[in-house]
Amino acid sequence: MLRNDVLGKEATLYTRLPSGRLRCTACARFCEIPEGKVGLCGIRGVVDSKLRLFVYGKVIAGHIDPIEKKPVTHYRPGSSIFSIATTGCNWLCKYCQNYDISQRRKIEGTEMTPEQVVDTAVNYGADGIAYTYNEPSIFIEFARDCGIEAHKKGIFNIFVSNGYDTIESVNMMKDFLDCITIDFKGSGKQEFVRQFIGIPNADPIFQTLKNIRDKTTIHTEVTDLIVPEVGDDLDAARKLCRFIYDELGPDTPIHFLRFHPDYKMMEFSNTPIETLEKHHSIAKEIGLKYAYVGNVPGHALEHTYCPECKNIVIERYGFSIGSWNLDANNCCNRCGYPIPIIGKPNKIHKNRFQIV
């Protein structure tokens, strides 16, 4: 049995089965958990016939980040973000750079109430709170309570998510979430996600994107980690880009991220830049207007270009904004084309950047 000092708080997202087990509905694994046991994530389990969120109020990591690090480029650019996480995860990624947090199956962290989380964000001058580093949907009840308090202080909320969600978790997102970036791996190709993530397929992620589209007003961006040799299939990338174009629209940003070796995949190499550029070209061929290459500071495809006149409307280097060439209505200052970006930056780094 679990110790009483790690009971956390009763979860909201679960149902009771005729067998006596409880089905967790926070993520698409739908773990059916008997008394005294925990789900795969390691942080949701059954005690006294109730599903408990053991990490409620236990923050294992907290950092101040630029919003562009998430990566998010079309929502409140230049914002400062207080990023928090708990232990545990519903995925088993062999390349995870946060594995010490996400794959830890021990309930640990600094005790913080939702009010203390928000006060910390305010004290650091953060504009938003990001729930990140591990999958936030597995601690969504805690994130919701933090997010509701954040809105009271004028602070917005972001999920950095794998999108392996349910209609129940998407419905809860409506209570507090302003922005989400959903991070595909290997373009969601079945062979990749089975071998390197430990899920049957990416179907629930595609469904989550539809549910967010249909049931919320949450700003959505998509990322795709391109792992060389095993996760760089161009046909899978084409399928993903076609889905985004057809279901989410051509204005939806997509970020192709460079892989670097970590955790159980140290024998792999960094993704060749040429591979990322090929994926970017596919996105543009499909008709996506705002495609980016990430984790390659100084690359020309970090910038936002006007789809009409090809002017650089936002110049970036890594996570910094170098120039802002939009008018008061966020239209291109050369041709007047409206760029679908919410907000304006508080800070511009005036130096010009070398393009590679």
C-alpha positions as CSV (number, residue, x, y, z in Angstrom):
1,M,0.0,0.0,0.0
2,L,1.0,3.6,-0.6
3,R,2.2,5.7,2.3
4,N,-0.3,8.2,3.8
5,D,2.2,11.1,3.3
6,V,2.1,10.8,-0.5
7,L,-1.7,10.7,-1.0
8,G,-1.8,14.1,-2.6
9,K,-5.4,14.9,-3.5
10,E,-8.4,13.1,-5.0
11,A,-8.3,13.3,-8.8
12,T,-11.3,14.4,-10.9
13,L,-10.7,12.5,-14.1
14,Y,-11.7,8.9,-13.5
15,T,-14.6,6.5,-13.7
16,R,-15.5,3.5,-11.6
17,L,-15.7,0.1,-13.4
18,P,-17.9,-2.9,-12.5
19,S,-14.8,-4.9,-11.7
20,G,-14.0,-2.4,-8.9
21,R,-11.1,-1.0,-10.6
22,L,-10.9,2.7,-11.4
23,R,-10.3,3.9,-15.0
24,C,-8.1,7.0,-15.2
25,T,-9.3,9.3,-18.0
26,A,-6.6,11.9,-17.8
27,C,-4.7,10.4,-20.8
28,A,-5.3,8.0,-23.7
29,R,-3.8,5.0,-21.9
30,F,-7.0,4.8,-19.8
31,C,-5.2,2.8,-17.1
32,E,-7.5,0.5,-15.1
33,I,-6.1,0.6,-11.7
34,P,-6.9,-1.7,-8.7
35,E,-6.8,-0.7,-5.1
36,G,-3.3,0.1,-3.8
37,K,-1.7,0.4,-7.3
38,V,-0.7,3.2,-9.6
39,G,-1.0,3.8,-13.3
40,L,1.9,3.8,-15.8
41,C,2.6,7.5,-15.2
42,G,3.5,6.7,-11.6
43,I,1.6,9.6,-10.0
44,R,-2.1,8.6,-10.2
45,G,-3.2,5.6,-8.1
46,V,-6.0,4.1,-6.1
47,V,-6.3,4.5,-2.3
48,D,-9.5,3.7,-0.4
49,S,-11.4,3.3,-3.6
50,K,-10.5,6.8,-4.8
51,L,-8.1,7.9,-7.6
52,R,-5.5,10.1,-6.1
53,L,-3.1,12.6,-7.7
54,F,0.0,11.9,-5.6
55,V,1.9,14.9,-7.0
56,Y,-0.7,17.5,-6.3
57,G,1.2,20.5,-4.9
58,K,4.6,18.8,-5.4
59,V,6.7,20.8,-7.9
60,I,9.9,19.0,-8.9
61,A,11.3,21.7,-11.2
62,G,10.7,25.4,-11.8
63,H,12.5,27.7,-14.2
64,I,12.0,31.0,-15.9
65,D,12.1,30.5,-19.7
66,P,11.3,32.6,-22.8
67,I,8.1,31.5,-24.4
68,E,10.0,30.8,-27.6
69,K,11.7,27.9,-25.8
70,K,8.5,25.9,-25.6
71,P,8.5,26.4,-28.7
72,V,5.7,29.0,-29.1
73,T,6.1,31.8,-31.6
74,H,2.6,33.0,-32.4
75,Y,1.3,33.6,-28.9
76,R,2.6,36.5,-26.7
77,P,6.1,36.5,-28.3
78,G,8.9,37.7,-26.1
79,S,7.0,36.7,-22.9
80,S,8.7,35.4,-19.8
81,I,7.4,32.1,-18.6
82,F,7.5,30.3,-15.2
83,S,7.9,26.6,-16.2
84,I,6.9,23.9,-13.7
85,A,6.7,20.2,-13.7
86,T,6.0,17.2,-11.4
87,T,7.5,13.8,-11.6
88,G,6.1,11.0,-13.8
89,C,5.0,10.7,-17.4
90,N,2.6,8.7,-19.5
91,W,5.2,8.2,-22.2
92,L,8.4,6.1,-22.0
93,C,10.5,8.1,-24.5
94,K,14.0,6.6,-25.0
95,Y,15.4,10.0,-26.0
96,C,13.9,12.2,-23.3
97,Q,16.1,15.0,-22.2
98,N,14.1,15.4,-19.0
99,Y,14.2,11.7,-18.1
100,D,15.3,12.3,-14.5
101,I,12.0,14.0,-14.0
102,S,9.6,12.2,-16.4
103,Q,10.8,8.7,-15.8
104,R,11.2,9.1,-12.0
105,R,8.6,6.8,-10.3
106,K,9.1,8.4,-6.9
107,I,6.8,11.1,-5.5
108,E,9.0,14.0,-4.8
109,G,9.0,17.8,-5.1
110,T,8.8,21.1,-3.3
111,E,5.4,21.6,-1.6
112,M,3.6,24.5,-3.3
113,T,-0.1,25.4,-3.3
114,P,-1.6,26.8,-6.5
115,E,-1.5,30.3,-4.9
116,Q,2.2,29.9,-4.2
117,V,2.9,28.8,-7.7
118,V,1.2,31.9,-9.0
119,D,2.9,34.2,-6.5
120,T,6.3,32.8,-7.5
121,A,5.5,33.6,-11.1
122,V,4.4,37.1,-10.2
123,N,7.6,37.7,-8.1
124,Y,9.8,36.7,-11.0
125,G,7.9,39.0,-13.4
126,A,6.6,36.1,-15.5
127,D,3.8,36.8,-18.0
128,G,2.7,33.2,-18.1
129,I,3.0,29.7,-16.5
130,A,4.0,26.7,-18.6
131,Y,3.3,23.2,-17.5
132,T,6.1,21.3,-19.1
133,Y,9.2,19.0,-18.8
134,N,6.8,16.0,-18.2
135,E,3.4,15.5,-19.7
136,P,1.1,18.0,-17.9
137,S,-2.2,16.2,-18.6
138,I,-1.3,13.6,-16.0
139,F,-1.3,16.3,-13.3
140,I,-4.0,18.4,-14.9
141,E,-6.1,18.8,-11.8
142,F,-3.2,20.6,-10.2
143,A,-2.4,22.6,-13.4
144,R,-6.1,23.6,-13.5
145,D,-6.1,25.0,-10.0
146,C,-2.8,26.8,-10.7
147,G,-4.2,28.1,-14.0
148,I,-7.4,29.5,-12.5
149,E,-5.4,31.4,-9.8
150,A,-3.1,32.6,-12.6
151,H,-5.9,34.2,-14.5
152,K,-6.9,36.1,-11.4
153,K,-3.5,37.8,-11.6
154,G,-3.5,38.3,-15.3
155,I,-1.1,35.5,-16.1
156,F,-1.8,33.1,-19.0
157,N,-1.2,29.3,-19.1
158,I,0.5,27.1,-21.6
159,F,0.7,23.3,-21.9
160,V,3.8,21.7,-23.6
161,S,2.1,18.4,-24.3
162,N,2.5,15.2,-26.1
163,G,-1.2,15.4,-27.0
164,Y,-1.9,11.9,-25.8
165,D,-5.1,13.1,-24.2
166,T,-8.8,12.4,-23.9
167,I,-12.0,14.3,-24.4
168,E,-12.2,14.6,-20.6
169,S,-8.8,16.2,-20.3
170,V,-9.6,18.6,-23.2
171,N,-12.8,19.6,-21.5
172,M,-10.8,20.4,-18.4
173,M,-8.4,22.5,-20.4
174,K,-11.2,24.9,-21.2
175,D,-11.3,26.0,-17.6
176,F,-7.8,27.6,-17.7
177,L,-5.6,26.9,-20.7
178,D,-4.7,29.7,-23.2
179,C,-2.1,28.0,-25.4
180,I,-0.9,24.6,-26.1
181,T,2.0,23.2,-28.2
182,I,1.6,19.6,-29.1
183,D,4.8,17.8,-29.7
184,F,4.8,15.0,-32.2
185,K,7.9,12.7,-32.3
186,G,9.0,11.2,-35.6
187,S,6.0,12.8,-37.3
188,G,3.8,10.3,-35.4
189,K,4.8,7.3,-37.5
190,Q,3.5,4.1,-36.0
191,E,6.8,2.2,-36.1
192,F,8.6,5.0,-34.4
193,V,6.1,5.7,-31.6
194,R,5.9,1.9,-30.8
195,Q,9.6,1.4,-30.5
196,F,10.8,4.7,-29.0
197,I,7.8,6.0,-27.0
198,G,5.9,2.9,-25.9
199,I,2.4,3.7,-27.3
200,P,0.5,1.7,-30.0
201,N,0.0,4.6,-32.4
202,A,-0.5,8.4,-32.6
203,D,-4.2,8.3,-33.3
204,P,-5.2,9.9,-29.9
205,I,-2.9,12.8,-30.7
206,F,-4.6,13.6,-33.9
207,Q,-8.0,13.3,-32.1
208,T,-6.8,15.6,-29.4
209,L,-6.0,18.3,-32.0
210,K,-9.5,17.9,-33.4
211,N,-11.1,18.1,-29.9
212,I,-9.2,21.2,-29.1
213,R,-10.2,22.7,-32.4
214,D,-13.9,21.9,-31.9
215,K,-14.3,22.4,-28.2
216,T,-12.0,25.2,-27.2
217,T,-10.4,28.5,-28.2
218,I,-7.0,27.5,-27.1
219,H,-4.2,28.8,-29.3
220,T,-2.4,25.7,-30.8
221,E,1.0,25.1,-32.3
222,V,2.5,21.8,-33.4
223,T,6.1,20.6,-33.1
224,D,7.7,17.6,-34.6
225,L,11.0,16.1,-33.2
226,I,12.9,14.7,-36.2
227,V,15.2,11.9,-35.0
228,P,17.8,10.9,-37.7
229,E,17.4,7.5,-39.4
230,V,14.6,6.2,-37.3
231,G,12.2,9.2,-37.1
232,D,12.8,11.2,-40.2
233,D,10.4,9.6,-42.6
234,L,9.3,12.2,-45.2
235,D,6.0,10.4,-46.0
236,A,5.0,10.5,-42.3
237,A,5.9,14.2,-42.3
238,R,3.8,14.8,-45.4
239,K,0.8,13.0,-43.7
240,L,1.2,15.1,-40.6
241,C,1.4,18.4,-42.6
242,R,-1.6,17.4,-44.6
243,F,-3.6,16.7,-41.4
244,I,-2.6,20.1,-40.0
245,Y,-3.5,21.9,-43.2
246,D,-6.9,20.1,-43.6
247,E,-8.0,20.0,-40.0
248,L,-6.3,23.0,-38.3
249,G,-5.8,25.4,-41.2
250,P,-2.8,26.8,-43.1
251,D,-2.0,29.4,-40.4
252,T,-1.2,26.8,-37.8
253,P,2.6,27.0,-36.9
254,I,4.6,23.9,-37.2
255,H,8.2,23.6,-35.8
256,F,10.6,20.9,-36.9
257,L,13.0,20.3,-34.1
258,R,16.6,19.1,-34.2
259,F,17.2,16.0,-32.1
260,H,20.3,15.7,-29.9
261,P,21.5,12.4,-28.2
262,D,20.2,11.8,-24.7
263,Y,19.0,9.1,-22.2
264,K,18.9,5.7,-24.0
265,M,19.8,7.0,-27.5
266,M,23.3,8.4,-26.9
267,E,24.6,6.5,-29.9
268,F,22.5,8.6,-32.3
269,S,23.7,11.8,-34.0
270,N,22.2,15.3,-34.1
271,T,19.6,15.6,-36.9
272,P,21.3,16.9,-40.1
273,I,20.2,20.4,-40.9
274,E,19.4,19.3,-44.4
275,T,16.9,16.8,-43.1
276,L,15.1,19.5,-41.2
277,E,15.1,21.7,-44.3
278,K,13.5,18.9,-46.3
279,H,10.7,18.6,-43.7
280,H,10.2,22.4,-43.9
281,S,9.9,22.2,-47.6
282,I,7.2,19.6,-47.3
283,A,5.2,21.8,-45.0
284,K,5.5,24.7,-47.5
285,E,4.5,22.5,-50.4
286,I,1.4,21.3,-48.5
287,G,0.5,25.0,-48.0
288,L,1.4,25.6,-44.3
289,K,2.3,29.3,-44.1
290,Y,4.4,29.3,-40.9
291,A,6.9,26.5,-40.7
292,Y,10.0,26.7,-38.6
293,V,13.3,24.9,-37.9
294,G,14.1,24.7,-34.2
295,N,17.2,24.0,-32.1
296,V,19.4,25.5,-34.8
297,P,20.2,29.0,-33.6
298,G,21.0,31.4,-36.5
299,H,19.1,29.4,-39.1
300,A,17.1,31.5,-41.6
301,L,14.1,29.3,-41.0
302,E,13.8,30.5,-37.4
303,H,12.2,33.8,-38.7
304,T,8.6,34.5,-39.4
305,Y,8.1,35.5,-43.1
306,C,5.2,37.3,-44.6
307,P,3.4,34.8,-46.9
308,E,2.6,37.6,-49.3
309,C,5.8,39.5,-49.9
310,K,8.3,37.2,-48.1
311,N,9.5,40.0,-45.9
312,I,11.0,39.0,-42.6
313,V,8.4,40.2,-40.2
314,I,9.9,38.7,-37.0
315,E,13.6,38.1,-36.9
316,R,14.9,35.6,-34.3
317,Y,18.1,34.1,-33.1
318,G,17.4,31.1,-30.9
319,F,14.9,32.3,-28.3
320,S,15.5,36.1,-28.8
321,I,13.6,38.5,-31.1
322,G,15.9,40.7,-33.1
323,S,13.5,42.8,-35.1
324,W,9.7,43.3,-35.2
325,N,8.5,44.4,-38.6
326,L,4.7,44.4,-38.0
327,D,2.4,47.4,-37.6
328,A,0.1,48.1,-34.7
329,N,-2.4,45.5,-36.0
330,N,0.3,42.9,-36.5
331,C,0.2,43.3,-40.3
332,C,3.4,43.2,-42.4
333,N,4.8,46.7,-42.5
334,R,5.8,46.3,-46.1
335,C,2.6,44.9,-47.8
336,G,0.0,45.0,-45.0
337,Y,-0.7,41.2,-45.0
338,P,-2.2,40.2,-41.6
339,I,0.1,37.9,-39.6
340,P,-1.9,35.6,-37.1
341,I,0.2,36.4,-34.0
342,I,-1.4,37.2,-30.6
343,G,0.3,40.0,-28.7
344,K,3.6,41.9,-29.1
345,P,7.0,41.5,-27.5
346,N,8.1,43.6,-24.5
347,K,11.7,43.4,-25.5
348,I,13.6,43.5,-28.9
349,H,17.2,42.6,-29.2
350,K,18.5,45.2,-31.6
351,N,21.6,43.4,-32.9
352,R,21.3,41.8,-36.3
353,F,22.0,38.1,-36.6
354,Q,24.1,36.0,-38.9
355,I,22.0,33.8,-41.1
356,V,23.3,30.3,-42.0
